[in-house]
Amino acid sequence: MNQEELKALRRPFLKELFRNNRFNFAMTVAAAMFTAAAELVISWLIKEVADLISGECPYTFSTLLLIAGGAFTLFGMAWFLDRTFLSAFRANAIRQYREYVFERLMEKGIQAFSGENTSLYISALSNDVNTIETEFVGRMQSIVETGITFIGALGLMLWCSPMLTLVAIGFSLVPILVSVVLGNKAAIAEKNVSDQKERYTGMLKDALTGFSVIKSFKAEKSISRLHAQSNSSTTEASRKRTQVNVLVSYSSGIAGAILQFGVFFVAAALALSGKGITAGTAIVFVQLLNYVLGPIQAFPTFFAGMMSSYSLIDKLAEALSRNVADEGEHIPPQLRKGITVRDLAFAYEEGKPVLSDVDMELKAGGCYALVGGSGSGKSTILNLLMASSKDYQGEILYDGKELKNVSAGSLYDLVSIIQQNVFVFNSTIRDNITMFSDFPEEEIERAVRLSGLKKLIDEKGADYLCGENGAGLSGGERQRISIARALLRKTPVLFVDEATASLDAETSFEVLDAILKLNGYTRVIVTHDLDESILRRCSSLFALKNGTVFEQGTFDTLMAQKGYFYSLFTVSQGQ
């Protein structure tokens, strides 16, 4: 992606810093202008007081005191504006930026998001936002102030001595050159830190998510080594960034010292040679050089911070731009005939097929079970039915409509999925059922009753806080919340993907029994649990092997054939 394309992607993110925030920013700019004006007046007063002592000042002492009082009044006004509006500007800018990023993230489709690294977004909304606030937003007001004082100081210097001003401009080229050379190095170093923090966040998320697995396999030392490696890479990137920042800081300081001492000695030489430079002019040039030197010293740091922030925003903007447009025909949220799968073939990697020649007929209102060994393709079929990918061969038809031509948004109004890993927010049971939306009370009560949650709510109440990821609930209770969510959405098609894999036998039966009792719904269940009382209630079973439907029929039919399914079932029963 070229620079112009990156700038176009970056622009709306930068706009969010100022949306509904321009007045706050304008007031901070006004504060900067008052401060700059006061500082320049003080500098001019220093010159006039020095010349007053030597008898070369046209103003009286009382006049200079009155002007000084005006300068300190400007300082007071600047303090009031900064105290009132600066914190509001920074807080609003970062809040709006985060909200915009999250809204853009929520616009992504499942197909686009499923192939991405979520650590990128976690890092972008935490570590990277902190960098943007500190290195870019936080420096805006100070860079405006130093910019105004820079221009004002140059104007005052020209008024005092054009010749000496030209000398100062000549010396100023040194620190400006430092800014240009080192600014890009700092940006590269900052982006590298962001990348390493993203990887570290991903590693940490995996370790915490899989904590029980780590403990059960006694892999603590191995995971600790992986953590140490990731942590070392992150700290090494931070160390190199610090080295670059130190280089920028010292180089800017040395270049500023060259400017200050160079101009000071030239001023002294001109004063001694009688070239029209008064003692007050020499003194004020030293004072004004601080305001020329300040921006020149600050600019490399600000420029580096700005470039670093731009690189972080560009990385995020590019990731958010990678989406799959929700195009296609809108279909009604009802299934009249059924779902037909013909000659379905799919591969995650070329030359390594996961599914081949899959044929299935799922009639509306029926209940179907997909069974088979691990890796047989059961979950892949459900994912494809949920439009996780359009890179399949063959046909998937909803009431005769090819899924590739169907809008994903309208498909999600037709189908819901219950998965093994149910995410429960750290909020109330009610909020987790309704997903923070408003529903009529009778519909909520119906979903609670049919999903088997009534006992839980009677015991703990609908306002019971579930804890982080549902830590305050059992596995079966979390699954029932997932069922209630689907029922509340009233989608006529319900997919169940290994929803009971982590549950005990009794709870597994209760959850599947609740799903099977949902008359009027088309249900497709992927299950490892070959419970006879459950399987007998299914309209048809599809036994998958090596990515194809090996056998199909009712429980009794497949058992009578004494083929592949018969073997699966008898092994599962320990017979």
C-alpha positions as CSV (number, residue, x, y, z in Angstrom):
1,M,0.0,0.0,0.0
2,N,1.5,3.4,-1.0
3,Q,1.8,6.5,1.1
4,E,-1.2,8.2,-0.4
5,E,-3.4,5.2,0.3
6,L,-2.2,5.1,3.9
7,K,-2.8,8.8,4.4
8,A,-6.4,8.3,3.1
9,L,-6.9,5.5,5.6
10,R,-5.3,7.5,8.4
11,R,-7.4,10.6,7.9
12,P,-10.7,9.6,9.5
13,F,-8.8,8.3,12.6
14,L,-7.1,11.7,13.0
15,K,-10.4,13.5,12.6
16,E,-11.8,11.6,15.6
17,L,-9.3,13.4,17.8
18,F,-11.0,16.7,17.0
19,R,-14.6,15.7,16.4
20,N,-16.8,17.7,18.8
21,N,-13.5,18.7,20.4
22,R,-12.5,21.7,18.4
23,F,-13.6,24.3,21.0
24,N,-11.5,22.6,23.7
25,F,-8.6,22.6,21.3
26,A,-9.2,26.2,20.3
27,M,-9.1,27.2,24.0
28,T,-5.8,25.4,24.5
29,V,-4.4,27.2,21.5
30,A,-5.6,30.5,23.0
31,A,-3.8,29.6,26.2
32,A,-0.7,28.8,24.2
33,M,-1.0,32.2,22.5
34,F,-1.4,34.1,25.8
35,T,1.6,32.2,27.2
36,A,3.7,32.9,24.1
37,A,2.8,36.6,24.1
38,A,3.6,36.9,27.8
39,E,7.0,35.3,27.4
40,L,7.9,37.5,24.5
41,V,6.8,40.6,26.4
42,I,9.0,39.5,29.3
43,S,11.9,39.1,26.9
44,W,11.4,42.5,25.5
45,L,11.2,44.0,29.0
46,I,14.5,42.4,29.9
47,K,16.1,44.3,26.9
48,E,14.4,47.6,27.9
49,V,15.4,47.3,31.6
50,A,19.0,46.5,30.6
51,D,19.0,49.5,28.2
52,L,17.3,51.7,30.9
53,I,20.2,51.0,33.3
54,S,22.7,52.1,30.6
55,G,20.5,55.2,29.8
56,E,19.4,54.0,26.3
57,C,15.7,53.2,27.0
58,P,12.9,55.6,25.9
59,Y,10.5,54.2,28.6
60,T,10.2,55.1,32.2
61,F,10.5,52.5,35.0
62,S,6.8,52.8,36.0
63,T,5.8,52.2,32.3
64,L,7.9,49.0,32.2
65,L,6.3,47.8,35.5
66,L,2.8,48.4,34.1
67,I,3.7,46.4,31.0
68,A,5.1,43.6,33.2
69,G,1.8,43.5,35.1
70,G,0.0,43.0,31.7
71,A,2.3,40.1,30.9
72,F,1.6,38.4,34.2
73,T,-2.1,38.9,33.6
74,L,-1.7,37.0,30.3
75,F,0.0,34.2,32.2
76,G,-3.0,34.0,34.6
77,M,-5.5,33.8,31.7
78,A,-3.4,31.1,30.1
79,W,-3.4,29.1,33.3
80,F,-7.2,29.3,33.6
81,L,-7.8,28.2,30.0
82,D,-5.3,25.3,30.4
83,R,-6.8,24.2,33.7
84,T,-10.3,24.2,32.2
85,F,-9.9,22.9,28.6
86,L,-6.6,21.1,28.2
87,S,-7.5,17.9,30.2
88,A,-11.0,17.9,28.5
89,F,-9.3,18.0,25.0
90,R,-7.0,15.2,25.7
91,A,-9.6,13.0,27.4
92,N,-12.2,13.5,24.6
93,A,-9.7,13.0,21.9
94,I,-8.6,9.6,23.2
95,R,-12.1,8.5,24.2
96,Q,-13.5,9.3,20.7
97,Y,-10.5,7.6,19.0
98,R,-11.0,4.4,21.0
99,E,-14.7,4.4,20.3
100,Y,-14.2,4.9,16.6
101,V,-11.6,2.1,16.4
102,F,-14.0,-0.3,18.3
103,E,-16.9,0.7,16.1
104,R,-14.9,0.0,13.0
105,L,-13.8,-3.3,14.5
106,M,-17.4,-4.3,15.1
107,E,-18.1,-3.6,11.4
108,K,-15.9,-6.4,10.4
109,G,-17.5,-9.6,9.1
110,I,-16.9,-13.0,10.7
111,Q,-15.2,-14.2,7.6
112,A,-12.7,-11.3,7.7
113,F,-12.1,-11.4,11.5
114,S,-11.7,-15.1,11.9
115,G,-8.4,-15.1,9.9
116,E,-6.8,-12.2,12.0
117,N,-4.7,-12.0,15.1
118,T,-6.9,-10.5,17.8
119,S,-3.7,-9.4,19.7
120,L,-3.2,-6.7,17.1
121,Y,-6.5,-5.0,18.2
122,I,-5.9,-5.5,21.9
123,S,-2.5,-3.9,21.6
124,A,-3.9,-1.1,19.4
125,L,-6.5,-0.2,22.0
126,S,-4.2,-0.3,25.0
127,N,-0.4,0.0,24.4
128,D,-0.7,2.0,21.1
129,V,-3.4,4.3,22.4
130,N,-1.1,5.2,25.3
131,T,1.7,6.0,22.9
132,I,-0.6,8.2,20.7
133,E,-1.8,10.1,23.8
134,T,1.6,10.7,25.2
135,E,3.7,11.3,22.1
136,F,1.1,13.0,19.8
137,V,-2.0,14.3,21.5
138,G,-0.3,15.3,24.7
139,R,2.3,17.4,22.8
140,M,0.0,19.3,20.5
141,Q,-0.6,22.2,22.8
142,S,3.0,22.6,23.7
143,I,4.1,22.4,20.1
144,V,1.6,25.2,19.2
145,E,2.9,27.3,22.1
146,T,6.6,26.8,21.1
147,G,5.7,27.4,17.5
148,I,4.1,30.8,18.3
149,T,7.0,31.8,20.5
150,F,9.4,30.7,17.8
151,I,7.7,33.0,15.2
152,G,7.4,35.8,17.7
153,A,11.0,35.5,18.9
154,L,12.2,35.6,15.3
155,G,10.2,38.7,14.7
156,L,11.5,40.4,17.8
157,M,15.0,39.4,16.8
158,L,14.6,40.9,13.4
159,W,13.4,44.1,14.9
160,C,16.4,44.2,17.3
161,S,19.1,43.1,14.7
162,P,18.5,41.7,11.3
163,M,22.2,40.8,10.9
164,L,22.3,38.8,14.1
165,T,19.0,37.1,13.2
166,L,20.5,35.9,9.9
167,V,23.4,34.4,11.9
168,A,20.9,32.6,14.2
169,I,19.0,31.2,11.2
170,G,22.2,29.9,9.8
171,F,23.1,28.1,13.1
172,S,19.5,26.8,13.2
173,L,20.0,24.6,10.2
174,V,22.1,22.2,12.3
175,P,19.2,21.1,14.7
176,I,16.7,21.1,11.9
177,L,18.9,18.6,10.0
178,V,19.0,16.5,13.2
179,S,15.2,16.4,13.3
180,V,14.9,15.2,9.7
181,V,17.5,12.5,10.0
182,L,16.5,11.1,13.4
183,G,12.7,11.4,13.2
184,N,12.2,8.4,10.9
185,K,14.5,6.3,13.0
186,A,12.4,7.0,16.1
187,A,9.2,6.1,14.1
188,I,10.7,2.7,13.0
189,A,11.8,2.0,16.6
190,E,8.3,2.8,18.0
191,K,6.6,0.5,15.4
192,N,8.9,-2.3,16.3
193,V,8.0,-1.9,20.0
194,S,4.3,-2.0,19.0
195,D,4.8,-5.2,17.0
196,Q,6.6,-6.9,19.9
197,K,4.0,-5.8,22.4
198,E,1.3,-7.2,20.1
199,R,3.1,-10.6,20.0
200,Y,3.6,-10.5,23.8
201,T,-0.1,-9.7,24.3
202,G,-1.1,-12.7,22.1
203,M,1.2,-15.0,24.0
204,L,-0.1,-13.8,27.3
205,K,-3.7,-14.2,26.2
206,D,-3.0,-17.8,25.0
207,A,-1.3,-18.7,28.3
208,L,-4.2,-17.4,30.4
209,T,-6.9,-18.8,28.2
210,G,-5.2,-22.2,28.3
211,F,-4.2,-22.1,32.0
212,S,-6.0,-25.3,32.9
213,V,-4.4,-27.2,29.9
214,I,-1.0,-25.9,30.9
215,K,-1.5,-27.2,34.5
216,S,-3.0,-30.5,33.5
217,F,-0.1,-31.3,31.2
218,K,2.5,-29.9,33.6
219,A,3.8,-27.5,30.9
220,E,4.5,-24.6,33.3
221,K,8.2,-24.5,32.7
222,S,7.8,-24.7,28.9
223,I,5.2,-21.9,28.8
224,S,7.4,-19.9,31.2
225,R,10.3,-20.2,28.7
226,L,8.0,-19.0,25.9
227,H,6.9,-16.1,28.0
228,A,10.5,-15.3,28.8
229,Q,11.4,-15.3,25.1
230,S,8.5,-13.1,24.2
231,N,9.2,-10.8,27.2
232,S,12.9,-10.5,26.2
233,S,12.0,-9.6,22.6
234,T,9.6,-6.9,23.9
235,T,12.1,-5.4,26.3
236,E,14.9,-5.5,23.7
237,A,12.7,-3.5,21.3
238,S,12.0,-1.0,24.1
239,R,15.7,-0.8,24.9
240,K,16.5,0.0,21.3
241,R,13.7,2.6,21.2
242,T,15.2,4.2,24.3
243,Q,18.6,4.3,22.6
244,V,17.1,6.1,19.6
245,N,15.2,8.5,21.9
246,V,18.4,9.2,23.9
247,L,20.2,9.8,20.6
248,V,17.4,12.2,19.5
249,S,17.5,14.0,22.8
250,Y,21.3,14.4,23.0
251,S,21.7,15.3,19.4
252,S,19.0,17.9,19.7
253,G,20.7,19.3,22.9
254,I,24.1,19.5,21.3
255,A,22.7,21.1,18.1
256,G,20.8,23.6,20.3
257,A,24.0,24.4,22.3
258,I,25.8,25.1,19.0
259,L,23.0,27.5,18.0
260,Q,23.0,29.2,21.4
261,F,26.7,29.7,21.9
262,G,27.4,30.5,18.3
263,V,24.9,33.3,18.3
264,F,26.0,34.5,21.7
265,F,29.6,34.8,20.7
266,V,28.7,36.6,17.4
267,A,26.5,39.0,19.4
268,A,29.4,39.7,21.8
269,A,31.8,40.3,18.9
270,L,29.4,42.7,17.2
271,A,28.8,44.6,20.5
272,L,32.6,44.9,21.2
273,S,33.2,46.1,17.6
274,G,30.6,48.8,17.9
275,K,28.3,47.5,15.2
276,G,25.1,48.9,16.8
277,I,24.5,46.1,19.2
278,T,23.6,47.3,22.7
279,A,24.1,45.4,25.9
280,G,20.3,45.0,26.1
281,T,20.2,43.6,22.5
282,A,22.9,41.1,23.3
283,I,21.1,40.0,26.5
284,V,17.7,39.8,24.8
285,F,19.1,37.6,22.0
286,V,20.3,35.2,24.6
287,Q,16.8,35.2,26.1
288,L,15.0,34.9,22.7
289,L,17.3,32.1,21.6
290,N,15.7,30.0,24.3
291,Y,12.4,30.4,22.4
292,V,14.1,29.7,19.1
293,L,16.0,26.8,20.6
294,G,13.0,25.4,22.5
295,P,11.0,24.6,19.4
296,I,14.0,23.3,17.6
297,Q,14.8,21.0,20.5
298,A,11.2,20.0,20.9
299,F,10.4,19.5,17.2
300,P,12.6,16.4,16.8
301,T,10.8,14.7,19.8
302,F,7.4,15.9,18.6
303,F,8.2,14.9,15.0
304,A,9.4,11.5,16.1
305,G,6.3,11.0,18.3
306,M,4.0,12.1,15.5
307,M,5.7,9.8,13.0
308,S,5.5,6.9,15.6
309,S,1.8,7.6,16.2
310,Y,1.1,7.8,12.4
311,S,2.8,4.4,12.0
312,L,0.7,2.9,14.7
313,I,-2.5,4.4,13.3
314,D,-1.5,3.2,9.8
315,K,-1.0,-0.3,11.0
316,L,-4.4,-0.3,12.6
317,A,-6.2,1.4,9.8
318,E,-4.8,-1.0,7.3
319,A,-6.0,-4.0,9.4
320,L,-9.5,-2.5,9.8
321,S,-9.7,-1.8,6.1
322,R,-9.3,-5.5,5.4
323,N,-13.0,-6.6,5.4
324,V,-15.3,-8.7,3.3
325,A,-18.1,-6.6,2.0
326,D,-21.6,-7.8,3.0
327,E,-22.9,-8.1,-0.5
328,G,-25.5,-10.5,-1.8
329,E,-29.3,-11.2,-1.9
330,H,-31.3,-10.6,1.3
331,I,-33.3,-13.6,2.2
332,P,-36.3,-13.7,4.7
333,P,-35.6,-14.9,8.3
334,Q,-37.5,-18.2,7.8
335,L,-36.7,-21.6,6.4
336,R,-39.6,-23.0,4.4
337,K,-38.1,-26.1,2.7
338,G,-34.7,-26.7,4.1
339,I,-30.9,-26.6,3.6
340,T,-29.4,-28.6,0.7
341,V,-25.7,-29.5,0.5
342,R,-24.5,-30.9,-2.8
343,D,-21.0,-32.1,-3.8
344,L,-19.4,-29.9,-1.1
345,A,-15.6,-29.8,-1.1
346,F,-13.4,-27.5,0.9
347,A,-9.7,-27.2,1.9
348,Y,-8.0,-24.7,4.2
349,E,-4.7,-25.3,2.3
350,E,-4.5,-26.1,-1.4
351,G,-4.0,-29.8,-2.0
352,K,-5.1,-30.8,1.6
353,P,-8.9,-31.3,1.3
354,V,-10.9,-31.3,4.5
355,L,-14.3,-32.1,2.9
356,S,-15.1,-33.9,-0.4
357,D,-18.4,-34.9,-2.1
358,V,-20.5,-34.1,0.9
359,D,-24.3,-34.4,0.2
360,M,-26.9,-33.5,2.9
361,E,-30.6,-32.8,2.9
362,L,-31.7,-30.9,6.0
363,K,-35.5,-30.4,6.0
364,A,-37.0,-27.4,7.7
365,G,-38.1,-28.3,11.3
366,G,-36.0,-31.4,11.5
367,C,-33.2,-32.3,13.9
368,Y,-30.0,-33.7,12.5
369,A,-26.8,-34.9,14.2
370,L,-23.3,-34.9,12.6
371,V,-21.1,-37.6,14.2
372,G,-17.6,-38.9,13.5
373,G,-14.1,-39.0,14.7
374,S,-11.9,-36.0,15.4
375,G,-10.9,-34.3,12.2
376,S,-13.7,-35.8,10.1
377,G,-15.0,-32.4,9.1
378,K,-18.1,-32.0,11.3
379,S,-17.3,-28.5,12.6
380,T,-16.1,-27.4,9.2
381,I,-19.5,-28.2,7.7
382,L,-21.2,-26.0,10.4
383,N,-18.7,-23.2,9.8
384,L,-19.4,-23.3,6.1
385,L,-23.2,-23.3,6.7
386,M,-22.5,-20.1,8.8
387,A,-20.7,-18.5,5.7
388,S,-17.3,-18.6,7.3
389,S,-15.8,-18.9,3.8
390,K,-17.0,-18.8,0.2
391,D,-14.0,-20.7,-1.1
392,Y,-15.8,-24.0,-1.3
393,Q,-16.7,-26.2,-4.2
394,G,-20.2,-27.5,-4.8
395,E,-23.5,-26.0,-3.5
396,I,-25.0,-24.9,-0.1
397,L,-28.6,-23.9,-0.7
398,Y,-31.0,-22.3,1.8
399,D,-34.5,-22.8,0.3
400,G,-32.8,-23.0,-3.1
401,K,-30.7,-19.9,-2.6
402,E,-26.9,-20.4,-3.1
403,L,-25.2,-19.3,0.1
404,K,-22.4,-17.5,-1.8
405,N,-25.0,-15.1,-3.2
406,V,-26.7,-14.5,0.2
407,S,-26.0,-11.4,2.3
408,A,-24.2,-12.4,5.5
409,G,-26.4,-9.9,7.5
410,S,-29.6,-11.6,6.4
411,L,-28.1,-15.1,7.0
412,Y,-27.5,-14.2,10.6
413,D,-31.2,-13.3,11.0
414,L,-31.9,-16.8,9.9
415,V,-29.4,-18.9,11.8
416,S,-27.8,-19.0,15.3
417,I,-25.0,-21.1,16.6
418,I,-24.3,-22.5,20.0
419,Q,-20.6,-23.4,20.5
420,Q,-18.5,-25.2,23.0
421,N,-16.8,-22.0,24.2
422,V,-19.7,-19.7,25.3
423,F,-18.6,-16.2,26.0
424,V,-20.4,-14.7,29.0
425,F,-19.8,-11.0,29.8
426,N,-19.2,-9.8,33.3
427,S,-22.7,-8.5,33.7
428,T,-26.1,-9.8,34.9
429,I,-27.7,-13.0,33.7
430,R,-30.4,-10.9,32.1
431,D,-27.9,-8.8,30.1
432,N,-26.1,-12.0,28.9
433,I,-29.4,-13.5,27.7
434,T,-30.6,-10.3,26.0
435,M,-27.1,-9.2,24.8
436,F,-27.9,-5.7,26.2
437,S,-30.9,-5.3,23.9
438,D,-34.6,-4.7,24.9
439,F,-37.1,-7.5,24.5
440,P,-40.7,-7.9,25.7
441,E,-40.8,-9.5,29.1
442,E,-42.9,-12.5,27.9
443,E,-40.3,-13.3,25.2
444,I,-37.5,-13.3,27.8
445,E,-39.5,-15.6,30.1
446,R,-40.2,-17.9,27.2
447,A,-36.4,-18.2,26.4
448,V,-35.6,-18.7,30.1
449,R,-38.2,-21.5,30.4
450,L,-37.3,-23.4,27.2
451,S,-33.5,-23.2,27.8
452,G,-33.9,-24.5,31.3
453,L,-32.6,-21.4,33.1
454,K,-35.6,-20.8,35.3
455,K,-34.2,-22.7,38.2
456,L,-30.9,-20.7,38.1
457,I,-32.8,-17.4,38.0
458,D,-35.1,-18.5,40.8
459,E,-32.0,-19.2,42.9
460,K,-29.7,-16.3,42.0
461,G,-32.0,-13.7,40.4
462,A,-31.8,-12.2,36.9
463,D,-29.5,-9.5,38.2
464,Y,-26.8,-11.9,39.4
465,L,-23.4,-10.9,38.1
466,C,-21.9,-13.7,36.1
467,G,-18.2,-12.8,36.7
468,E,-15.4,-12.5,34.1
469,N,-16.2,-14.9,31.2
470,G,-19.0,-16.4,33.4
471,A,-16.7,-17.5,36.2
472,G,-19.6,-17.4,38.6
473,L,-21.6,-20.0,36.5
474,S,-21.2,-23.7,35.8
475,G,-20.5,-24.9,32.3
476,G,-24.1,-26.1,31.9
477,E,-25.5,-22.8,33.0
478,R,-23.3,-20.9,30.5
479,Q,-24.5,-23.3,27.7
480,R,-28.1,-22.6,28.7
481,I,-27.5,-18.9,28.5
482,S,-26.2,-19.5,25.0
483,I,-29.4,-21.5,24.1
484,A,-31.6,-18.7,25.6
485,R,-29.8,-16.1,23.5
486,A,-30.5,-18.1,20.3
487,L,-34.2,-18.6,21.3
488,L,-34.6,-14.9,22.0
489,R,-33.3,-14.0,18.6
490,K,-36.1,-16.3,17.2
491,T,-33.9,-17.6,14.4
492,P,-35.6,-20.7,12.9
493,V,-32.3,-22.5,12.3
494,L,-30.0,-23.5,15.2
495,F,-26.6,-25.0,14.9
496,V,-24.9,-26.7,17.9
497,D,-21.2,-27.3,17.6
498,E,-19.8,-29.6,20.3
499,A,-21.7,-27.5,22.9
500,T,-21.5,-30.3,25.5
501,A,-17.8,-31.3,24.9
502,S,-16.6,-29.9,28.3
503,L,-19.7,-30.9,30.3
504,D,-20.3,-34.0,32.4
505,A,-22.6,-36.7,31.1
506,E,-25.6,-35.6,33.2
507,T,-25.3,-31.9,32.3
508,S,-24.6,-32.8,28.6
509,F,-27.8,-34.8,28.4
510,E,-29.8,-31.9,30.0
511,V,-28.4,-29.4,27.5
512,L,-29.1,-31.6,24.5
513,D,-32.5,-32.6,25.8
514,A,-33.4,-28.9,26.0
515,I,-32.3,-28.3,22.4
516,L,-34.2,-31.4,21.2
517,K,-37.4,-30.1,22.8
518,L,-37.4,-27.0,20.7
519,N,-40.1,-28.0,18.3
520,G,-40.4,-25.9,15.2
521,Y,-36.7,-25.2,14.9
522,T,-34.3,-26.7,12.3
523,R,-31.5,-28.1,14.5
524,V,-28.1,-29.4,13.3
525,I,-26.0,-30.8,16.1
526,V,-22.3,-31.7,16.0
527,T,-21.7,-34.0,19.0
528,H,-19.0,-36.3,20.3
529,D,-21.5,-37.7,22.9
530,L,-23.2,-40.7,21.3
531,D,-26.1,-41.0,23.7
532,E,-28.7,-43.4,22.4
533,S,-31.6,-41.6,23.9
534,I,-30.5,-38.4,22.3
535,L,-29.6,-39.8,18.9
536,R,-32.9,-41.7,18.6
537,R,-34.8,-38.4,18.7
538,C,-32.9,-37.0,15.6
539,S,-34.6,-37.1,12.2
540,S,-31.4,-38.4,10.6
541,L,-27.7,-39.0,11.5
542,F,-24.7,-38.2,9.2
543,A,-21.7,-40.3,10.1
544,L,-18.6,-38.5,8.7
545,K,-15.2,-40.1,7.9
546,N,-12.2,-38.5,6.3
547,G,-14.3,-35.4,5.2
548,T,-17.2,-37.2,3.5
549,V,-20.6,-38.5,4.6
550,F,-19.8,-42.2,5.0
551,E,-23.3,-43.3,6.2
552,Q,-26.6,-41.6,6.6
553,G,-29.9,-42.6,8.2
554,T,-31.8,-42.9,11.5
555,F,-30.2,-44.4,14.6
556,D,-32.0,-47.8,14.1
557,T,-31.2,-47.9,10.4
558,L,-27.4,-47.3,10.9
559,M,-27.2,-49.7,13.9
560,A,-28.9,-52.4,11.8
561,Q,-26.3,-52.0,9.0
562,K,-23.5,-52.7,11.5
563,G,-21.1,-50.5,9.6
564,Y,-19.1,-47.4,10.4
565,F,-21.6,-45.8,12.8
566,Y,-22.2,-49.1,14.5
567,S,-18.5,-49.3,15.3
568,L,-18.4,-45.7,16.5
569,F,-21.3,-46.3,18.8
570,T,-20.3,-49.6,20.3
571,V,-16.7,-48.3,21.0
572,S,-18.2,-45.2,22.7
573,Q,-20.4,-47.5,24.9
574,G,-17.4,-49.6,25.8
575,Q,-18.9,-52.7,24.3
